[in-house]
Amino acid sequence: MVARVFQGDPLLLAMLAMEDSAKKAGFTEADFKNLASDEDLMLKFFSVVRSIARVEKIPHLIDLDAKPFIPVDWKIEEHKKGGQFEWDLKKVHLYLSKKQKGGKHIEGNALRTELAKKPVFNANLLDYLLAHPELIPDEWKGKAIFFWGTVYRFADGNLVVRCLYWGDGQWRSDGHYLGHDCNESDPALVRA
């Protein structure tokens, strides 16, 4: 293959030239390996490139009015419904209180009060994203994204809000006691 590149093979040079735009579009090495190993997928890709077929976005509709998942020994304290929501990164925003920025922190109960009138998302969206991790942007890694629209009461009586975080090579969910502090790494997911 190296010899073909040095000889100026037009097909290989065109494939190499595609790398920059593919990276900008979000392609990863794994995506290329998947494409290279799946002849059926390559044929579909070919059909789109040749204008024989077209790509249509798969709508991801989330029912924010449904009853949320309740972990064992937890109860629902508050669940703000949000109707039918079609997932689109342009429709969401990571919100930080002024009291969370610049190395500061805010206690969870105080943050809950501050967020009371904000368009926060509930745990139904969290669970949908866990089921569809391909929708979660890599930029969220290193943060705990909170879904303040659903507040639970743990078996010990404390209030808890669930969050989404990256750990051990996958997206996970955890609970955060409202009595604990939230800092710059703990944004709330709100409607943009």
N, C-alpha and C positions, 0 to 999 in steps of 0.2 A: 504494500500500500504506500509506503514511504517513497518507493521508486516511482509510483504513479503520480504522486504529488510533485516530485522533482521533475518529472517529464511534462508537467503541466496538464494533467488529465482534467478536462473542463468540468466533468461531473464532480470529481472530488473537490476541486477548487470552489465550485458553486456550493457544495455542502459545507465546506469550511467557512465560506462567506456568510452562511446562514446563522452561524453561531451567535454573533452579537445581537441580532434582532430576536433570536429565539430566547436568549437570556433576558433581554429587556421585556419580553412577553411573559416571562416567568417559567420557562422550561428549565428543568433540572437534568442532571446526568441520568437520573432514574427514568425520567420521561423519555429520553432518547433511547435508553436501553429497552424500555417497554415497546417503543415504536419499532425499533430494530428487530425485536424478537417476535413480533406479532404481525404476521403477514396480512391478516384480515384488517387490522387497524391501519396498516400501511396502505392498503387498497382504498380504505375510506378516506384517508388523508389525501391520497392521490386524486380521488374523485372531487374533493373540495378544491384542490389546487387547479385542476383542469376545468373547474366550473360545471361539473356534471352533477354535483350535489352541493348542499350548503349546510353550514353549521347553525343550529338553533340553540339558543341558551335554554338549559333545563331550568324551569322555574322551581325554586325551593320555597314552598309556602309552609309557614309555621303557624299553627293555631295557638295563639297566645291567650285564648280564652279557655282552653282545656284545663282540666285539673292537672296540676303538676305532679311529677314524680316525688314521692315522699320516702326518703331513706328510713330504714328500720329504726324504731325508737324516736322518730321525729314527728312533729305535728306542724300543720300549716298555721302560722300566726297571721300572715297577711299575704294576699296574692292579688296583685294589680293586673287585671285583664288588659289585653292590648289588641284584640281583634286578629284578623288574618294579616300576617306580615310576610312579604316576599323578600327573602334574603338578598341584600345588595350592600356591599361594603360602603357604597356612597350614602347609604341611609343610616349608618351607625357612626358613633363617635365615642372615643375613649375620654371620659370626663374625669378631671381631677379637681378637687376643691383647692382653693388658694391655700388652705391649711395643710395640704398634702405636698405642696411644691417646695423646692429649694431645701430639701432635707428635713422639712417639718412633717408632722404627723397629726392625725385627728382620730379621736376615739370613735369607734364604729357607731355607737348610739347617736353621737353628735352628727356624724356624717349622714346617718339615716334621716335625721331631722332636716338637714340641709338639702337632701335629695328628694324630700317629700313631694315637691311640686315639679320635679324634673321628669322628663319622659324616659324613665328607666325601663329596661327590659326585664322580664321575669325568667324564671328557671326553665320554662318550656323552650326558650331559645338556646339556653345552655345545653340542654339535653339533645336538641336537634343538632347543634354543632358537634357534640361528642359523637353522634351517630354519623356525621358527615365531616370528618376532620379535614377533608380536602378544601373545605370552604374557609377554614381559619387561616388568616394571614401569618406568615412567618414572623412578622414584626411584633406579634403578640407574645412571642417566646420571651421568657425572662420577666413576665408580668403575671399577676393574678387578676383576671378580668372578672369583676363582680356583677351579679345579676340581682340588683336590689329590689326588683319588682315582686320577688317572692322571699318572704322572711319566715323562717321556721323556728319552732321551739324545740330544743333538744330535750332528751329525757331528764337531764339534770335541772331543767327549768330555764336555762340560758337561751337567749335569742341567737340565731345563727343565720348567716346569708351564705349562699353557695358561690363558688368561684371556679373559673376555668383556668388551668395552668398547664405548662409543658413540663413533664417529668419522666425520667427513665425512657426517653425516646418516644413518648406519645402524649396526646392530650388527655388530661385527667380533670376530675372535679373534686373539690374538697369543701368543707364548711369552715366558716370563720366566725368566731364568737364576736358579737357586737360590742362586748366589753373590751376587746383588744383594739390596738391602734391600727390605722391604715396609713400607708405612706405613698410615695411617688410610684411605687411598683404595683399599686392596688387600684387601678382606675375602675370606674363604673361604666358599663356599656349603656349608652343612651341613644335615643333617636337623633340623627343629625338635623 
